[in-house]
């Protein structure tokens, strides 16, 4: 899916973070196995934490 780290997310623009958040949600809803669902959930959590650090609500 994505190679995300907290360091990578800090460098992203707000628009890029919103796009990544939306992509992760789509991947989570299309996940066919538990591990894919878990990976997407972890990505959503990481992106959401970065958005929260910036005081931006995910859409």
TIMI-2910 file (N, C-alpha, C, CB; in pm, 1 decimal, decimal comma, always signed):
<rs>
+----------+----------+----------+----------+----------+----------+----------+----------+----------+----------+----------+----------+------+
!      n_x !      n_y !      n_z !     ca_x !     ca_y !     ca_z !      c_x !      c_y !      c_z !     cb_x !     cb_y !     cb_z ! resn !
+----------+----------+----------+----------+----------+----------+----------+----------+----------+----------+----------+----------+------+
!    +84,0 !   -117,9 !     +0,0 !     +0,0 !     +0,0 !     +0,0 !    +87,9 !   +123,5 !     +0,0 !    -95,2 !     +0,2 !   +120,8 !  Unk !
!   +132,9 !   +172,0 !   +115,7 !   +218,1 !   +289,5 !   +125,8 !   +338,3 !   +255,9 !   +212,3 !   +140,2 !   +410,4 !   +183,7 !  Unk !
!   +445,1 !   +327,9 !   +193,0 !   +559,4 !   +318,5 !   +282,5 !   +557,2 !   +443,8 !   +368,3 !   +695,7 !   +303,8 !   +203,6 !  Unk !
!   +484,7 !   +439,2 !   +477,6 !   +466,2 !   +557,4 !   +561,6 !   +547,6 !   +547,8 !   +689,1 !   +319,2 !   +576,2 !   +595,4 !  Unk !
!   +606,6 !   +659,8 !   +724,2 !   +671,4 !   +675,4 !   +854,2 !   +630,3 !   +811,3 !   +906,8 !   +828,5 !   +661,7 !   +844,6 !  Unk !
!   +636,5 !   +831,3 !  +1036,7 !   +604,3 !   +964,0 !  +1090,3 !   +691,6 !  +1073,4 !  +1028,9 !   +620,3 !   +964,5 !  +1241,9 !  Unk !
!   +816,7 !  +1041,3 !   +998,0 !   +906,9 !  +1140,2 !   +937,8 !   +861,0 !  +1178,6 !   +797,0 !  +1050,6 !  +1085,6 !   +933,0 !  Unk !
!   +811,7 !  +1079,7 !   +721,0 !   +760,1 !  +1108,6 !   +586,7 !   +635,1 !  +1195,3 !   +593,2 !   +729,3 !   +978,4 !   +511,9 !  Unk !
!   +549,2 !  +1166,7 !   +689,0 !   +423,2 !  +1240,0 !   +698,5 !   +445,0 !  +1386,5 !   +735,5 !   +332,0 !  +1174,1 !   +800,8 !  Unk !
!   +547,6 !  +1414,3 !   +813,8 !   +576,6 !  +1552,5 !   +853,0 !   +607,3 !  +1637,0 !   +730,2 !   +694,7 !  +1557,6 !   +952,0 !  Unk !
!   +667,9 !  +1576,1 !   +628,5 !   +708,9 !  +1648,7 !   +508,0 !   +594,6 !  +1669,9 !   +409,3 !   +820,8 !  +1574,8 !   +439,5 !  Unk !
!   +482,1 !  +1601,9 !   +428,4 !   +369,0 !  +1611,9 !   +335,9 !   +291,5 !  +1741,2 !   +358,8 !   +275,6 !  +1490,7 !   +351,6 !  Unk !
!   +231,9 !  +1792,0 !   +250,3 !   +144,4 !  +1908,4 !   +263,4 !    +10,4 !  +1862,6 !   +320,6 !   +124,9 !  +1980,3 !   +125,7 !  Unk !
!    -70,1 !  +1958,6 !   +362,2 !   -202,5 !  +1925,1 !   +415,1 !   -286,5 !  +1852,5 !   +310,1 !   -275,0 !  +2052,3 !   +462,2 !  Unk !
!   -279,9 !  +1899,8 !   +185,9 !   -357,2 !  +1837,1 !    +78,2 !   -310,7 !  +1693,2 !    +55,1 !   -344,4 !  +1918,8 !    -52,3 !  Unk !
!   -180,2 !  +1669,9 !    +59,6 !   -128,0 !  +1534,5 !    +41,3 !   -173,8 !  +1443,2 !   +154,4 !    +25,4 !  +1536,5 !    +33,6 !  Unk !
!   -175,2 !  +1495,0 !   +276,5 !   -221,2 !  +1414,5 !   +389,8 !   -368,3 !  +1377,7 !   +375,4 !   -198,8 !  +1489,6 !   +521,0 !  Unk !
!   -450,9 !  +1474,3 !   +332,8 !   -593,3 !  +1445,3 !   +312,3 !   -611,1 !  +1338,9 !   +204,6 !   -670,0 !  +1573,5 !   +273,6 !  Unk !
!   -532,8 !  +1347,7 !    +97,8 !   -541,3 !  +1248,7 !     -8,8 !   -497,7 !  +1110,6 !    +41,3 !   -455,1 !  +1291,8 !   -128,5 !  Unk !
!   -388,6 !  +1104,3 !   +116,3 !   -343,4 !   +977,1 !   +172,9 !   -447,1 !   +917,7 !   +266,8 !   -211,5 !   +995,8 !   +246,7 !  Unk !
!   -510,7 !  +1004,6 !   +346,1 !   -614,2 !   +959,4 !   +439,0 !   -729,6 !   +895,7 !   +361,5 !   -665,5 !  +1077,3 !   +525,6 !  Unk !
!   -773,1 !   +962,5 !   +254,6 !   -883,1 !   +909,9 !   +172,6 !   -843,0 !   +777,5 !   +105,7 !   -924,5 !  +1013,5 !    +65,2 !  Unk !
!   -719,4 !   +769,2 !    +56,0 !   -672,8 !   +645,8 !     -6,7 !   -669,1 !   +531,2 !    +94,4 !   -533,6 !   +666,4 !    -68,6 !  Unk !
!   -622,0 !   +559,1 !   +213,9 !   -614,9 !   +455,5 !   +317,4 !   -755,6 !   +407,8 !   +354,4 !   -541,3 !   +508,8 !   +443,1 !  Unk !
!   -851,3 !   +499,3 !   +361,5 !   -989,5 !   +458,9 !   +390,1 !  -1044,2 !   +369,0 !   +280,4 !  -1079,1 !   +582,0 !   +406,0 !  Unk !
!  -1013,7 !   +402,8 !   +153,9 !  -1060,0 !   +318,9 !    +41,6 !   -996,1 !   +180,5 !    +48,7 !  -1026,7 !   +386,0 !    -94,5 !  Unk !
!   -866,1 !   +176,1 !    +78,5 !   -798,8 !    +46,6 !    +89,4 !   -856,2 !    -36,1 !   +204,7 !   -647,9 !    +66,6 !   +109,0 !  Unk !
!   -889,5 !    +32,0 !   +313,8 !   -945,2 !    -39,6 !   +428,6 !  -1080,2 !   -100,3 !   +392,5 !   -959,4 !    +54,5 !   +549,9 !  Unk !
!  -1163,7 !    -24,8 !   +322,9 !  -1296,7 !    -76,7 !   +289,6 !  -1289,4 !   -187,3 !   +184,4 !  -1386,4 !    +36,5 !   +239,6 !  Unk !
!  -1182,1 !   -188,8 !   +103,4 !  -1168,0 !   -291,2 !     +0,3 !  -1081,7 !   -408,5 !    +46,3 !  -1108,7 !   -230,2 !   -124,9 !  Unk !
!  -1036,7 !   -406,2 !   +170,5 !   -947,0 !   -511,1 !   +220,1 !  -1016,8 !   -646,5 !   +219,2 !   -898,0 !   -477,8 !   +362,2 !  Unk !
!   -947,8 !   -744,8 !   +163,1 !  -1004,8 !   -879,7 !   +153,3 !   -955,5 !   -971,2 !   +264,3 !   -971,3 !   -940,9 !    +18,6 !  Unk !
!   -854,7 !   -927,4 !   +337,3 !   -804,6 !  -1011,2 !   +445,8 !   -775,8 !   -924,0 !   +568,6 !   -676,6 !  -1088,4 !   +401,5 !  Unk !
!   -765,7 !   -988,6 !   +679,7 !   -747,7 !   -918,3 !   +806,8 !   -617,4 !   -838,5 !   +810,5 !   -750,3 !  -1017,5 !   +921,9 !  Unk !
!   -509,2 !   -892,5 !   +754,1 !   -381,5 !   -821,2 !   +760,2 !   -385,1 !   -693,6 !   +676,2 !   -267,6 !   -912,0 !   +712,6 !  Unk !
!   -451,4 !   -696,7 !   +561,1 !   -465,4 !   -575,7 !   +479,4 !   -549,3 !   -472,1 !   +552,0 !   -528,4 !   -608,7 !   +343,0 !  Unk !
!   -654,6 !   -516,2 !   +619,1 !   -739,2 !   -426,1 !   +696,0 !   -658,3 !   -362,9 !   +809,7 !   -862,2 !   -501,5 !   +751,8 !  Unk !
!   -577,2 !   -443,3 !   +876,7 !   -495,5 !   -393,9 !   +987,2 !   -391,5 !   -294,1 !   +938,1 !   -426,9 !   -510,0 !  +1059,1 !  Unk !
!   -327,8 !   -322,5 !   +824,8 !   -229,5 !   -229,7 !   +768,2 !   -294,1 !    -96,0 !   +734,4 !   -164,7 !   -289,8 !   +642,8 !  Unk !
!   -411,5 !   -100,1 !   +672,9 !   -481,3 !    +23,5 !   +638,0 !   -522,4 !    +98,8 !   +764,0 !   -604,8 !     -6,7 !   +551,1 !  Unk !
!   -566,2 !    +26,6 !   +866,5 !   -605,3 !    +91,3 !   +992,2 !   -487,0 !   +162,9 !  +1056,1 !   -663,2 !    -11,9 !  +1089,9 !  Unk !
!   -369,8 !    +99,0 !  +1050,5 !   -249,2 !   +159,8 !  +1106,3 !   -212,4 !   +286,1 !  +1028,1 !   -131,9 !    +59,2 !  +1104,6 !  Unk !
!   -223,5 !   +281,0 !   +894,8 !   -194,8 !   +398,6 !   +812,4 !   -291,8 !   +511,8 !   +844,9 !   -202,7 !   +363,1 !   +662,5 !  Unk !
!   -419,4 !   +479,2 !   +859,5 !   -520,3 !   +580,8 !   +893,2 !   -487,3 !   +645,5 !  +1027,2 !   -662,1 !   +518,1 !   +897,6 !  Unk !
!   -447,2 !   +563,2 !  +1123,3 !   -412,2 !   +614,9 !  +1255,8 !   -291,0 !   +708,1 !  +1247,7 !   -383,4 !   +498,8 !  +1352,9 !  Unk !
!   -187,9 !   +668,1 !  +1173,3 !    -67,6 !   +751,5 !  +1160,3 !    -98,7 !   +884,6 !  +1092,5 !    +40,4 !   +677,0 !  +1081,1 !  Unk !
!   -174,9 !   +879,5 !   +984,8 !   -210,2 !  +1001,6 !   +911,7 !   -299,5 !  +1089,0 !   +998,7 !   -281,0 !   +967,8 !   +777,6 !  Unk !
!   -395,2 !  +1028,6 !  +1066,2 !   -483,0 !  +1103,8 !  +1156,2 !   -405,8 !  +1171,3 !  +1267,9 !   -588,0 !  +1012,5 !  +1215,3 !  Unk !
!   -304,8 !  +1103,2 !  +1320,7 !   -222,1 !  +1164,0 !  +1425,7 !   -146,7 !  +1285,6 !  +1373,4 !   -123,0 !  +1061,3 !  +1481,6 !  Unk !
!    -96,0 !  +1278,2 !  +1251,8 !    -23,9 !  +1392,3 !  +1193,4 !   -120,1 !  +1507,8 !  +1167,4 !    +46,9 !  +1351,0 !  +1061,9 !  Unk !
!   -239,8 !  +1476,4 !  +1117,5 !   -339,4 !  +1581,8 !  +1096,4 !   -378,6 !  +1646,6 !  +1229,4 !   -464,5 !  +1524,8 !  +1026,2 !  Unk !
!   -393,0 !  +1566,5 !  +1333,5 !   -427,4 !  +1619,9 !  +1465,4 !   -314,4 !  +1706,7 !  +1518,8 !   -457,8 !  +1505,7 !  +1564,0 !  Unk !
!   -190,4 !  +1665,6 !  +1495,0 !    -75,9 !  +1745,6 !  +1539,0 !    -78,9 !  +1883,1 !  +1473,6 !    +56,5 !  +1673,8 !  +1506,1 !  Unk !
!   -131,2 !  +1889,1 !  +1351,9 !   -141,5 !  +2015,5 !  +1279,2 !   -273,3 !  +2088,6 !  +1306,5 !   -127,0 !  +1990,4 !  +1130,5 !  Unk !
!   -354,7 !  +2034,2 !  +1394,7 !   -487,7 !  +2091,2 !  +1425,0 !   -578,3 !  +2096,6 !  +1303,5 !   -472,9 !  +2230,8 !  +1482,0 !  Unk !
!   -575,9 !  +1989,7 !  +1224,2 !   -661,7 !  +1978,8 !  +1106,8 !   -748,4 !  +1855,6 !  +1122,9 !   -578,2 !  +1971,8 !   +975,5 !  Unk !
!   -877,8 !  +1871,6 !  +1103,9 !   -968,8 !  +1756,7 !  +1115,0 !   -969,6 !  +1680,3 !   +982,9 !  -1113,6 !  +1802,9 !  +1152,8 !  Unk !
!   -954,7 !  +1546,6 !   +989,8 !   -964,0 !  +1469,3 !   +864,7 !  -1104,5 !  +1473,7 !   +808,7 !   -921,8 !  +1323,7 !   +887,5 !  Unk !
!  -1115,4 !  +1474,0 !   +677,0 !  -1248,8 !  +1478,7 !   +614,5 !  -1287,3 !  +1344,7 !   +564,7 !  -1253,5 !  +1578,4 !   +500,7 !  Unk !
+----------+----------+----------+----------+----------+----------+----------+----------+----------+----------+----------+----------+------+
</rs>
